[in-house]
Amino acid sequence: MAGLAADNLTCIKRDRVLFTNLSFTLSPGELIYLRGPNGAGKTSLLRILTGLSSPESGRLYLNGESLEATRDVFNQQLIYIGHKAGINGALTAMENLRFWCAQHGTAFVASHAYEVLARLGLVGLEDVPVRMLSAGQQRRVALSRLWLKPSTYWILDEPFTALDTDGIELLEQHMQQHVASQGAIITTSHQPLSEHAGPFTELVLEYRL
């Protein structure tokens, strides 16, 4: 089966079972909206999918092959943006993007990066140290990576944090375009997705006592 598949995942954190026997597939052309209360394991699940954490039990597969054996291939097809912006406050937006592209083996084209930052409402702020920007502007710098690296899989943890209404709409439209181009997204959000994000499937994690 094409896509990223989770098979009977169990996650235990600090002796508490967050979820057990969780199975699903994230296929190209699909958006999964991961819902659940705080502490239900949403971030833990995303970290397992990215390889930053390991499940207590269960397996992951990419296009039918063990993800352990295809992790390098998957990482080349992946953009992960966590709850924190993951940017260096001492660097400018352009410097952050240049460094990130180098880390991910993606060609950095300054003119394209300027276009992306302009699209995200950061005209005139490209060369300002990121620590001088507002929380919403810093989030836009982090999200600009989604426009810079060709990829299939987006794993996004609370990507709308600190964004205003226009920023949320812009990101949702980009998500819809990505899925329409046979990209695949799994995202968490404290607020419901709107119609701008396009069709999506809900995956709900319940809080377990």
FITIDREN-530502 format. One line per 3 residues: their letters; for each residue x, y, z of N, C-alpha, C. Coordinates in pm, whole numbers, plus 32768, in hexadecimal, padded with zeros to 4 digits. Example, Ala and Ser with C-alpha at 12.3 -4.5 7.8 and 13.67 -1.06 7.14 Angstrom:
# FITIDREN-530502
AS> 8527/7DC7/830C/84CE/7E3E/830C/8528/7EB6/830C | 8505/7F1F/82C4/8557/7F96/82CA/850A/8003/8313
END
This chain:
# FITIDREN-530502
MAG> 8054/7F89/8000/8000/8000/8000/8058/807C/8000 | 8039/80DE/7FA8/8087/8158/7FA0/806C/81B0/8019 | 80D4/81ED/804C/80C4/824A/80BA/8111/8221/8136
LAA> 80FF/8270/819E/813C/8257/8221/80D6/8211/8278 | 80F4/8197/82A1/8094/8146/82EB/80C5/812A/8378 | 806D/813A/83D8/8087/8117/8463/8039/8098/8483
DNL> 807C/8037/84BD/803F/7FB5/84D8/8048/7F95/856D | 7FD7/7F9F/85B2/7FCB/7F77/863F/8032/7FBE/8699 | 8039/8042/868B/8097/808E/86DE/8063/809C/876D
TCI> 80BD/808B/87CB/80A1/80A5/8858/810B/8105/888B | 80DD/816C/88D3/8139/81D0/8909/8121/81DC/89A0 | 818B/81CF/89EC/8187/81DF/8A7D/81E8/824D/8AA4
KRD> 81B7/82AC/8AF3/820B/831C/8B1D/81FA/8330/8BB3 | 826B/832B/8BF9/826A/8339/8C8B/8207/82D7/8CCB | 820F/825A/8C9F/81BE/81EC/8CD4/8129/81FC/8CB9
RVL> 8102/8257/8C5F/8076/8263/8C3A/8065/8240/8BA8 | 8005/81EC/8B8B/7FE9/81C5/8B01/7F9E/8238/8ABD | 7FDC/8270/8A54/7F9B/82DC/8A0A/7F3B/82A6/89A2
FTN> 7F68/8243/8956/7F11/8200/88F6/7F47/8173/88E0 | 7EF0/811B/88B3/7F17/8091/889E/7ED2/8059/8823 | 7F18/8001/87DB/7EE2/7FBD/8765/7EAA/8021/86FF
LSF> 7EF5/808D/86E9/7ECA/80F6/868C/7EFD/80D6/8600 | 7EA1/80CE/85A1/7EC6/80B1/8516/7E81/8114/84B9 | 7EC9/8145/8457/7E91/819D/83F1/7EF6/81A8/8380
TLS> 7ECA/81DE/830F/7F23/81F7/829E/7F10/8286/826E | 7F7F/82CB/825B/7F80/8351/8220/7FAF/8342/8190 | 7F52/8350/8133/7F70/8338/80A6/7F83/83BB/805A
PGE> 7FCE/83B9/7FEC/7FD8/8431/7F97/7F4D/8460/7F6E | 7F39/84E4/7F74/7EB6/851C/7F55/7E58/851D/7FCB | 7E8E/850F/8046/7E38/8507/80BD/7E6A/8567/8129
LIY> 7E0B/85A5/816C/7E25/85F9/81E1/7DE3/85B7/8259 | 7E31/8599/82BF/7DFC/8563/833C/7E04/85CF/83A7 | 7D93/85EB/83E2/7D88/864C/8450/7D88/85FC/84D2
LRG> 7DF5/8605/851C/7E06/85BA/8598/7DCE/860B/860C | 7D65/85D8/8649/7D21/861F/86B6/7D2F/85D3/8739 | 7D17/861C/87A6/7D17/85DE/882A/7D3C/8644/8894
PNG> 7D16/862C/8910/7D36/868B/897B/7DCB/868B/899B | 7DF6/86F0/89E4/7E80/86F5/8A11/7EA1/8677/8A5F | 7F16/863E/8A43/7F3F/85C6/8A8B/7F12/8545/8A4C
AGK> 7ECA/854E/89DA/7E98/84D4/899A/7F03/848F/8947 | 7F71/84D5/8928/7FDD/8494/88DF/7FF0/84C5/8850 | 7FB7/8538/882D/7FC1/8568/87A3/8052/8584/877D
TSL> 8095/85D4/87CE/8121/85F3/87B0/8177/8576/87B6 | 815C/851D/8815/81A8/84A0/8820/819A/844D/87A1 | 8121/8449/8769/810C/83FF/86EE/815B/843D/867B
LRI> 8157/84C0/866F/81A1/8501/8603/8237/84E9/8611 | 8269/84EA/868A/82F8/84D1/86A0/831C/8441/867B | 82C2/83E4/8692/82DA/835A/8669/82DF/8350/85D1
LTG> 8284/8395/858E/8281/8391/84FB/8300/83CB/84BF | 8339/8430/8500/83B2/846F/84CB/8432/8426/84F4 | 8427/83C5/854D/849D/837E/857B/84E3/83BE/85F1
LSS> 84A9/8428/8629/84E4/8469/869E/84CB/841B/871E | 8465/83C6/871D/8446/836E/878D/8425/82E4/8757 | 8425/8283/87AF/8403/81FA/8788/8386/81CC/87D1
PES> 8330/817F/878F/82B9/814C/87D2/82DE/80DB/8832 | 8288/80C3/8892/829B/8051/88EB/828F/7FCF/889D | 8232/7FCF/883F/8221/7F5D/87E5/81DE/7F8D/8766
GRL> 81DE/7F39/8700/81A4/7F5C/8680/820F/7F7F/861A | 81E6/7F8C/859E/8244/7FA4/8531/8211/8013/84D7 | 8270/8050/848F/8251/80B4/8429/8281/8081/83A2
YLN> 8235/80A2/8339/8258/8076/82B2/824C/80EB/8252 | 82A3/80EC/81EF/829D/814D/8182/828C/8100/8101 | 8219/8112/80C2/81FA/80CC/8045/820E/8035/8052
GES> 81E5/8001/80C5/81E8/7F72/80DB/826A/7F3B/8111 | 82D3/7F8E/8119/8353/7F63/814E/8368/7F9E/81D9 | 83B2/7F56/822D/83CE/7F85/82B3/840C/8010/82AF
LEA> 83D8/806A/8300/8410/80F2/8302/849D/80F3/833A | 84BE/8091/838B/8547/8087/83BE/85AA/8078/834B | 8582/802E/82E5/85DA/8015/8273/85D5/8085/820C
TRD> 856F/80D9/8213/855E/8142/81AE/855E/81CD/81EC | 8593/81D9/8265/858E/8258/82AE/85D2/82C9/8260 | 8645/82AE/8223/868B/8315/81D8/8638/8347/8163
VFN> 85F7/82EA/811E/85A0/8310/80AE/852C/8365/80E0 | 84F2/833A/8150/8480/8384/8189/84AA/8411/81B3 | 851E/841D/81F3/854B/849F/8222/855E/8501/81AF
QQL> 8586/84CE/813B/8595/8524/80C6/850E/8557/8095 | 84A4/850E/80B4/841D/8531/8087/83CD/857A/80F3 | 840E/859B/8163/83C7/85CB/81D9/83EA/865B/81FD
IYI> 8385/86A6/8226/8399/8722/8270/834D/8714/82F3 | 8395/8726/8360/8359/8722/83E6/8368/87AA/8426 | 82F9/87E4/844F/82FB/8862/8498/82B6/884A/851D
GHK> 8303/8854/8588/82CF/8838/860C/8285/88AF/8647 | 8258/889B/86C2/820C/8903/8707/8261/8980/871A | 82E3/896D/8736/833E/89DE/873F/836F/8A02/86B2
AGI> 8390/8A82/869F/83B3/8AB1/8619/8432/8A70/85E3 | 8490/8A50/863C/850A/8A0E/860E/8562/8A67/85BA | 8569/8AE7/85DE/85BE/8B45/8595/861E/8B87/85F7
NGA> 868B/8BBB/85C2/86F4/8BFB/8612/86D9/8C90/861A | 86BD/8CC1/8693/8699/8D4D/86A4/8707/8DAE/8682 | 8784/8D81/8684/87F4/8DDA/8666/8806/8DED/85D0
LTA> 87CA/8D93/857F/87D7/8D9B/84EE/875F/8DE1/84B2 | 8770/8E18/843B/8701/8E54/83F3/86AB/8DE6/83B5 | 8638/8E0D/8380/85E2/8DAC/833C/862E/8D6A/82C9
MEN> 8672/8DBA/8279/86BC/8D83/8207/872B/8D25/8235 | 8771/8D49/829E/87DB/8CF3/82D1/87A3/8C71/8308 | 8731/8C77/834C/86F1/8BFE/837E/86CB/8BA1/830C
LRF> 8692/8BD9/82A3/8667/8B87/8232/86DF/8B4D/81E6 | 8748/8B9C/81D8/87C1/8B6A/8195/87FA/8AF3/81E3 | 8802/8B01/8267/8838/8A97/82BC/87E0/8A1A/82B5
WCA> 875B/8A2E/82BA/86FF/89BC/82B7/8708/8972/8232 | 870F/89BA/81C6/871A/897B/8142/879B/8929/8139 | 8809/895F/816F/8887/8916/816C/887C/8895/81BD
QHG> 8837/889B/822F/8824/8824/8281/87D5/87B9/8238 | 8777/87E3/81E5/871B/8785/81A4/8740/8768/8114 | 87B8/8790/80EB/87E5/8771/8064/8791/87B1/7FF8
TAF> 8759/8825/8017/8704/886C/7FB8/874C/88E9/7F86 | 874B/88FE/7F05/878D/8974/7ECD/874A/89F3/7F02 | 879B/8A50/7F2E/8768/8ACF/7F5F/8777/8B38/7EF1
VAS> 8707/8B6F/7EC5/8706/8BD8/7E5F/86D0/8C55/7EA3 | 8727/8CB7/7EB5/8702/8D2E/7F02/8687/8D73/7ECA | 867E/8D7F/7E45/860C/8DC4/7E09/8589/8D7C/7E29
HAY> 858D/8CF8/7E27/8514/8CAB/7E48/84F1/8CBB/7EDC | 8558/8CB8/7F32/853F/8CC9/7FC1/84FF/8D51/7FDD | 8530/8DBA/7F9A/84F4/8E3E/7FAA/8462/8E3E/7F7E
EVL> 8444/8DF9/7F10/83BA/8DF1/7EE0/8360/8DAC/7F46 | 8393/8D40/7F81/8345/8CF7/7FE4/832C/8D4D/805F | 8393/8D8F/8091/8383/8DE5/8106/8323/8E58/80E9
ARL> 8328/8E8C/806E/82CA/8EF6/8048/823B/8EC2/8048 | 8229/8E4A/8014/81A3/8E0D/8011/816D/8DFC/809E | 81C7/8DE6/80FD/819F/8DD2/8187/819A/8E54/81D7
GLV> 81A1/8EC4/8191/8190/8F45/81D3/8209/8F75/8220 | 8280/8F4D/81F5/82FA/8F71/823D/8354/8FCF/81EC | 8319/9018/8190/8366/9078/8141/83A7/90DF/819D
GLE> 842A/90F5/818A/8473/9155/81DB/84AA/911C/825C | 8486/909E/827A/84B4/905F/82F6/8513/8FEB/82DB | 8539/8FDB/825D/858A/8F67/8237/8613/8F67/827A
DVP> 8648/8FDD/8296/86D0/8FE7/82CA/86D3/901B/835A | 8663/900B/839F/865A/9031/842C/866E/8FB3/8481 | 86C0/8FBB/84EC/86CD/8F45/8544/8643/8F14/8570
VRM> 862E/8E93/8568/85A9/8E5A/8582/8578/8E7A/860F | 85D3/8E89/866E/85A7/8EA6/86F7/8561/8F2D/8702 | 8573/8F84/869D/8533/9006/869D/84A6/9000/8664
LSA> 847F/8F90/862D/83FC/8F82/85EF/8394/8F56/8656 | 8316/8F6D/8636/82AA/8F3F/868C/829D/8EA7/8685 | 8251/8E6D/86E1/823E/8DDC/86E1/81FE/8DAD/865F
GQQ> 819E/8DFA/862D/815D/8DD5/85B0/81BB/8DDC/8539 | 8211/8E42/8538/8273/8E4F/84CB/82DA/8DDE/84D1 | 8304/8DBA/854A/8361/8D4A/8558/8322/8CC8/8527
RRV> 82A2/8CB6/8543/825C/8C3E/8513/8259/8C3E/847A | 8245/8CB0/843C/8243/8CB8/83A9/82CC/8C96/836F | 8337/8CC1/83B3/83BD/8C9B/8386/83CC/8C03/8389
ALS> 839F/8BC5/83F5/83A9/8B34/83FF/8358/8AEE/8392 | 82E0/8B1F/837A/8288/8ADF/8318/82B6/8AF5/8289 | 830A/8B5A/8271/8339/8B74/81E9/8385/8AFD/81B0
RLW> 83B4/8AA5/8206/83F9/8A2B/81D7/839F/89D6/817F | 831D/89DF/8198/82BE/898F/814A/82B9/89B9/80B8 | 82EA/8A30/809B/82ED/8A62/8012/8376/8A4A/7FD1
LKP> 83DA/8A1F/801E/8463/8A1A/7FED/8494/898F/7FC7 | 8463/8929/800A/8496/88A2/7FF2/842C/884B/7FB0 | 8446/8817/7F39/83E9/87B7/7EFD/83E1/873B/7F56
STY> 8369/8712/7F7A/835A/86A0/7FD4/82CF/8665/7FC2 | 82C0/85EC/7FF0/823E/85AA/7FEB/81F4/85B6/8070 | 823D/859F/80DD/81FD/8595/8160/8218/8612/81B5
WIL> 81AC/864C/81E7/81B6/86B8/8249/817E/8685/82CD | 81CE/868E/8336/81A1/866D/83BD/81A8/86EE/840D | 8134/8721/8435/8129/87A7/846D/80E7/87A1/84F7
DEP> 812D/87D5/855B/80F9/87D6/85E3/80D0/8864/8608 | 804E/887C/860F/8016/88FF/862E/8051/896E/85D4 | 8046/8960/8551/8085/89C3/84F8/8044/8A4C/84FC
FTA> 7FC8/8A56/8530/7F82/8AD6/8531/7FA1/8B2A/85AC | 7FF5/8AF7/8606/8017/8B40/8680/804A/8BCC/865F | 800F/8C32/869F/8037/8CBF/8695/8013/8D00/8610
LDT> 7FD5/8CB7/85B4/7FB0/8CF2/8533/7F2D/8D40/8540 | 7F23/8DAE/84F3/7EA5/8DF6/84EC/7E4B/8DB3/8483 | 7DD6/8DEB/846F/7D74/8DAF/8413/7DAC/8DA2/8386
DGI> 7DEF/8E0A/8356/7E27/8E05/82CF/7E92/8D9A/82C3 | 7EE5/8D8D/832B/7F4E/8D28/8329/7F16/8C9B/8329 | 7EAC/8C86/8376/7E6B/8C03/837A/7E31/8BE0/82F2
ELL> 7DED/8C40/82B4/7DB1/8C27/8231/7E1B/8C09/81C8 | 7E89/8C53/81CC/7EF5/8C3D/816C/7F30/8BB1/817B | 7F46/8B86/81F7/7F7E/8B02/820E/7F1B/8A95/81E4
EQH> 7E9D/8AA6/8206/7E39/8A42/81E0/7E30/8A34/8148 | 7E35/8AA1/8101/7E30/8A9B/806F/7EAB/8A51/8038 | 7F1F/8A69/8074/7F98/8A24/8048/7F8E/898F/8067
MQQ> 7F52/896D/80D8/7F3D/88E0/80FA/7EE2/889E/8093 | 7E78/88E3/806C/7E1C/88AB/8009/7E64/8895/7F84 | 7EB6/88F5/7F5C/7F01/88E7/7EDF/7F63/8872/7EE5
HVA> 7FA1/8861/7F58/8001/87F3/7F68/7FBB/876C/7F59 | 7F49/875E/7F9A/7EFE/86E0/7F92/7ECB/86C9/7F04 | 7E9D/8734/7EC3/7E6D/8728/7E39/7EDB/86FC/7DDB
SQG> 7F58/8717/7E00/7FCC/86EE/7DAF/8004/8668/7DDC | 7FB0/861A/7E24/7FD4/8595/7E55/803B/859A/7EC6 | 8039/8608/7F10/8082/860B/7F8D/802E/85CD/7FFB
AII> 806B/85B6/806F/8026/8579/80E0/8048/85C8/815D | 7FE2/85E5/81AF/7FF5/8637/8226/7FB0/85F5/829D | 7FF4/85F3/830F/7FB2/85D7/838E/7FD0/864D/83E8
TTS> 7F68/8689/8422/7F79/8702/846F/7F22/8700/84EC | 7F54/873F/8554/7F03/8759/85CA/7ED9/87EB/85C8 | 7E70/880B/8611/7E45/8895/861B/7DE1/88A0/868D
HQP> 7DEE/890A/86DC/7D8D/8922/8746/7D0D/895F/8710 | 7D10/8987/8693/7C98/89BF/8656/7C72/896B/85DD | 7BF0/8962/85C1/7BC5/8910/854F/7BFC/8946/84CC
LSE> 7C19/88EA/8471/7C40/8914/83EA/7BC6/894B/83A2 | 7BDD/89AE/834C/7B6F/89E8/82FF/7B69/89AB/8274 | 7B0B/89DB/8224/7AFD/89A7/819D/7B75/89CA/8146
HAG> 7BC4/8A2E/816F/7C39/8A53/8121/7CA2/89E3/811E | 7C9F/898C/8182/7CFF/891E/8187/7CD7/88AB/812B | 7C5C/88AD/80FB/7C2E/8842/80A4/7BFC/87CA/80F4
PFT> 7BD7/875E/80B0/7BA5/86E7/80F5/7C11/86AB/814F | 7BE8/8673/81BF/7C48/8634/8218/7C06/85C1/8264 | 7C5B/856A/8298/7C2F/84FA/82EC/7C56/8517/837B
ELV> 7BFD/84FC/83D9/7C1C/8512/8466/7C53/8492/84A5 | 7CBA/84A3/84F6/7CF0/8438/8548/7CED/846B/85D7 | 7C9F/842C/862D/7C88/845E/86B3/7CCE/8406/871A
LEY> 7D1C/8447/8770/7D5A/8404/87E1/7D0F/842C/8860 | 7CEA/83CC/88B0/7CA3/83E6/892D/7D06/83E8/89A1 | 7CE9/843B/8A03/7D3C/843E/8A7B/7D22/83C2/8ACC
RL> 7D8C/837C/8AEF/7D7E/8300/8B3C/7DB1/8316/8BCA | 7D5C/82F4/8C2B/7D82/8303/8CB8/7DE3/8294/8CE1
END
